[in-house]
Amino acid sequence: MENKEHIESFIKQSLDNLEVQPGISSFEISMKKLEAAQKEKRKKRIFIWFFAGIAVLGVSSLVLFTPAVKTNNTIASGVLHSDIQKPVPSEAPVSRDEISLGKVPTKESQSIAEVNINNTAVSVSPKKKMGSGKAEKAGIQPTAASTPVLLATNRESVIVGIPTNNEVSRSEPVWISLPLNKAISFPVTVQNDSALKDAGLLPELISPKDSLPAKKQKNYVWYAGAGIDPQLTTYTIQSNKNRDAKYAPVFTDIYSTNRQNELRKVWNYNASLKFGFAYKRKWMLQAAIAYQYYQYYETVYTVDTIVSPGPPPVIVTSVVPNSNGGSVMSFSSGSNLVKNEFRHMQVSVEGSRVFNFKSFGIRTGAGFSTSYLVAANTLVVDENHAYTYRHRYNGAPLNKWMFGSSAHIGVVKNIGNRVQLQAGPNAFYNLSSMFGKKYLIAQRPYGVGFDLNLLIRIN
Amino acid sequence: MKDLPDILEKCKRNDRSAQADLYNYLAPKLLGLCVRYITDRDEAEDVMQDAFVKVFMNLKSYKGEGSFEGWAKRIAVNTALTALKKKNRIRFERDLAIVDNVDITEEEQQQISTKQLMACLGSLPDGYRTIINLFLIEEFSHKEIGEKLGITESTSRSQFSRAKQVLIKLVKKQTVDNGNKYA
């Protein structure tokens, strides 16, 4: 045991403070890596702040531009005087607006119709949630708990709204229209709609919604929002006429066959900020700034070269005659999975035609995109093996800019006045190759995706 | 290092010459650590560079508690482990056959150089080498090793025991070879 402990301390002493001098260029490489990491961090920070800013902007615009539903909660100190005997002048100028929800009566209209409900309170204790014009469901009971409010008048009647109690939604007060030319004795016992009608006290029950004037639709509607779009991608692979001559036989004989049979499927993910506008709710033009992330694993074969005759190789990748009359065989002696990653920033524009139905719309159209390669992590360079067909990405010149086209179809659903949800499939095809012009292959991604966008109207 | 606090302050401000000073001071130590975990010299240097990037990026989180060198070494250890895990190289044998207890004498210990000891350590499988490093040199407990490598404490213990025996065997063989060489 003692000996073992001695061994342990011997190993520790020997190796604990081991120092190895790094290569001359090591510091420079470290600094380059550091700069890249700092750049990435900065980008991430900008990205986060950008998203946060957009979110704040979206929320604040939602709050600012959403029209507040005004309820007139100004309780007229519990007393509204009315001279019932006073005739109602027929010229009383009453606009439709005055009947609308929450409109404070003008002095003039108050003088025209003053209902004396002094010391009288009518309140409601609804047992159910009240819908517009459905007071009969509410189980109206007279109590002395709350005070009626004069909301508006017209020539025939005075409209009294009962302020809400805790059980009634503020946006939906009870509306009672009291005729002016009839004597009303208080307290009023309100049983239900029919009881009121029987008593001649409820000629019409006005719904706040019904009384609102119809809003004119805007021709141009601006939107901003965000979306996600997971896409299943594969590639077309074509030989490039300008490829380096030394790769030609490999490409023709082995590489193209293997790769084209492979038809690799890759998931890529897009998160985007959307801006756009709709014209007459029929035509839409949307622009997006998206962050794209591709990730896939590739089998990389370790390729060794032997000069024949030699041991039988497992998978022969190429056989090239040499000057001695024999041949050089490349063969695969093993494999492992290597992750490839591509990150793009994409700017896209798409035009759509919207076909509106009763409760939803169908959006269909096409678009164009430009992607900028932000970062890529492809296979490690190994130029020693000219015929290693799986090392094809080694040092591959990646295109910084890519252009693509897309087509989409989907459902548009408006949620309330401000929010629009878009969902539907899309198909895309990259017009340019992932690799540079002089590279031996042209690889164009194409595939299908599913858009999910949430937009908020900003005007 | 005399002016370490000053250098660290400058490094926080991204001062290139201070970063070079810190690098010159720390790089041999960190590379010495990395080659214990990763036998391939280039790969080890790559890991050391990554560790340096992390050190520079996280300098603000170093509050001056404990030695800076220890803090940087911990980062290097974690970076090396991440690199090994990424390539799925930390594997342990399930079937642990009983290994003969091999002893080594003090004379034998004196005969072997650090380089030869490193070679012996390098010829161990990655899993064994990692455990030897973590337990013997970094002095982590088996519980901590278990957490780092995603194995149980008892697995760490048994793997270490076996790894140590294999290492001693290799060291012994090396000393025999040395004896033959100089005979």
Interface residues (C-beta under 8 A of the other chain):
Chain A: N3 K4 H6 I7 E8 F10 I11 K12 S14 L15 D16 N17 L18 E19 V20 Q21 P22 G23 S26 F27 I29 S30 M31 K33 L34 A37 Q38 K41 N336
Chain B: R16 Q19 A20 Y23 N24 A27 P28 K29 L31 G32 L33 V35 R36 E45 M48 Q49 D50 F52 V53 F56 M57 K87 D103 I104 E106 Q109 T114 L117 M118 L121 I132 L136 I137 K164 L167 I168
